[in-house]
Amino acid sequence: FIIVFQGLLWSVIDSSALCNAGFAFTEEPSERAGKSDGYCSRILRAQGTRKEGYNEFRLRVEGDPENYQPGSTYRVTLYASSPAYFRGFTLIALREGREGDKEEDYAGNFQIIDEEDTQFMINCPPAVTESTPRRRTRIQVFWTAPPSSSGCVTLKASIVQKRIIYFQDEGSLTKRMCEKESLFGETTEKPLLDCCACGTAKYRVTFYGNWSEKVHPKDYPRRANHWSAIIGASHSKNYVLWEYGGYASEGIKKVAELGSPVSMEEEIRQKGDDVLTVIKMKAQWPAWQPLNVRAAPSAEFSVDRTRHLMSFLTMLGPSPDWNVGLSAEDLCTKECGWAQRVVQDMIPWDAGTDNGVTYESPNKPTVPQEKIRPLTSLDHPQSPFYDPEGGAITPVARVVVERIARKGEQCNIVPDNVDDIVADIAQEEKEEDDTPETCIYSNWSPWSACSSATCDKGKRMRQRMLKAQLDLSVPCPHTQDFEPCMGPGCSDEEGSTCTMSEWITWSPCSMSCGMGLRSRERYVKQFPDDGSVCTLPTEENEKCIVNEECTLNSCLVTEWGEWDSCSATCGLGMKRRERMVKMPPPDGSICGAEVLEVEKCMMPECHTIPCMLSPWSDWSDCSVTCGKGMRTRQRVLKSPVELGECTEDLEQVEKCMLPECPTDCMVSEWTEWSECNKSCGKGHMIRTRMVKLEPQFGGDSCPETVQRKKCKIRKCNRGGGQGQVNSDEKKRRKEAREKRRSKQGDLPQRTCCKMRPWSSWTDCTKLCGGGIQERLMTAKRRLKSAQLPSCKDRKEIRACNVHPC
């Protein structure tokens, strides 16, 4: 932001205050006013001593960011170090290199926090100044950064203290910030150009989840955390799967809220020729596991000249409607070729269909639906990604897209590198193995050397042996296989050198306190041309230290014991070793040192006769009728017993998700019965109860929330009883009345009193869920001799606001 003053910007202040403060002001020359063209033209210059490089006063953006995130809001503080103070100030934000003569020169928007301290300058609205000139040591305002492509912004402040003016072009009263290079996911506003590449390309997309309690500890859901099934496509620019600023389709809503990709896949397949490949990957439960426990999910897809974009999404579960993904990633290069590798770190985005702010917020649809937008660290204080300093959200995932093959004649004008050549001639993925089950072969031999002796394309061969043919009427396929290869001399490295992928990022440290281990992995992209085994390491480990000052320093452990034998007699297995805690921490806390280590071990290759298995059966129905359940599928062993024991799995189990289970309405207990609404005769009483939970997903509707029953207190007295007393009693009462009248003298000869009209009904005691209203009728004039019930105050009660909350 630029708080810029050609002189010192100062608000118009009451003249008496200026005299008391000892200030003198003169208006800017008319040429300056003319240059400003009327915008912020009434700029006043303070006359006084000007100091440069003075550090008692400082302008600070909370978090001290070097870059701003477009559209994000930051807290800006102007303060004085004790014992200094200031009476007045001015703050402006300008685009870099602008003079402030025009409205478009100003960058972003200020927001007032305390109106008693700050206000917008009357004759220059973009500027913030003091409300009243008084001694102060600190003021705060909010500043919202401008939209993307606004460039660098400079924030400057001026300070007035007595007769001294502090102003700096550089230093503690100036803050320069440039637009932050966006992480993936913060914008999809990129032009989609026509693709000029030839042929087609095949890619592998790999999803590395990094959403874990260690990396994102605030309110992390320890139970049921997962990534939903990944769904996407390679497509043309005529189809938008999802984008920032757009609205979520019904398919995206189902992925975002329920993690179900079914509707999204249907939407994609309905796009016909605009889609080349549907991309699908399984869900991941839990959300994060080390790569040596669970491999990162991946899928392969193809692109061509018209369908050269790739999009996908997956939900963070549980969450209201939060996802990550790529939107319209263009794999066609400006040089008319196909991109070799794309790596993107991803932050979560909001689908705009649910109003929740925490991972496990109750379902609350957003009405009307909002646009898809990236989450920020300033969205809501209860958000798990909230940061009061407005910092960037730590990425929750990384996606790697790598080209693995090209087909057809290529037309890019940039010369191929070795990786391109290898990808060009790499063997295309074979169709499903059509070898009859009655043919049993040995393993394939290593590949032979390439038939070409120069740096040119050739062929190489491998062989296998037919060990058994269980049905002579069914022919067995060939026992030789060929594929293209490159001769020696195509690389500076030896012909037997492996082509390896880049290392993926280091895993989190195995310890949360003290010294631990972290690892990283890579894989073989191209095996040696001579068919030899690749000996380069695919995994690396190194020590890491987290918080050396923690209690682990006082926890004593023994040395590591010897490794156990490998758990497998052949092939890949696991081995472990242990150590003991010699002395726990003196403060009684749990020792944080690892006491068990497990790692992979490789034994000689297992040589077993392949099992003959039937195809997998269809998946069974989900074990539940709603919510999360399990489903299974089976296959049958068909190999003859004499061929040996088969260790293949015959049953598989996976999780399944059906629509949410119905939730019935829940109500509170009944309140006590109210008083009878009549003081005599027949009336009624009521009682109410509250709706605690509305029915969801087709659950039972709510029962009644108000009940009424009759009540009878006593019979009302109507003018002498009408047969309720005998004649003697009537006579006695008449004599008593006459006696009282004689004592009253000139008072009106009346035995009752006048009543005022009914009052208005009182406010309802509850806004919803059933409340009570009352009204009163009071005596207008009550005589001492009037003792009849008709002279008593009356009260009526009725139910109100009986609708559910």
Secondary structure, 3 states (H helix, E strand, C coil): CCCCCCCCCCCCCCHHHHHHHCCCEEECCHHHHHHCCCCCCCCEEECCEEECCCCCEEEEECCCCCEECCCCEEEEEEEECCCCCECEEEEEEEECCCCCCCHHHECCEEEECCCCCEEEECCEEEEEEECCCCCECEEEEEEECCCCCCCCEEEEEEEEECCEEEECCCCCCEEEEEECCCCECCCCCCCCCCCCCCCEEEEEEEEEECCCCCCCCCCCCCCCCEECCEEEEEECCCCCCCCCCCCCCHHHHHHHHHCCCHHHHHHHHCCHHHEEEEEEECCECCCCCCCCCCCCCEEEEEECCCCCEEEEEEEEECCCCEEEEEEEEECECCCCCECCEEEEEECCEECCCECCCCCCCCCCECCCCCCCEECCCCCCCCCCCCCCCCCCCCCCEEEEEEEEEEECCCCCCCCCCHHHHHHHHCCCCCCCCCCCCCEEECCCCCCCCCCCCCCCEEEEEEECCEEEECCCCCCCCCCEEEEEEECCCCCCCCCCCCEECCCCCCCCCCCCCEEEEEEEECCEEECCCCCCCCCCCCEEEEEEEECCCCHHHHCEECCCCCCCCCCCCCCEEEEEEECCEEECCCCCCCCCCCCEEEEEEECCCCCCCCCCECCCCCCCCCCCCCCEEEEEEECCECCCHHHCCCCCCCEEEEEEECCCCCECCEECCCCCCCCCCCCCCEEEEEEECCEEECCECCCCCCCCCEEEEEEECCCCCCCCCCCCCCHHHHHHHHHHHHHHHHHHCCCCCCCCCEECCCCCCCCCCCCCCCEEEEEEECEEECCCCCCCHHHCCEEEEEEECCCCC
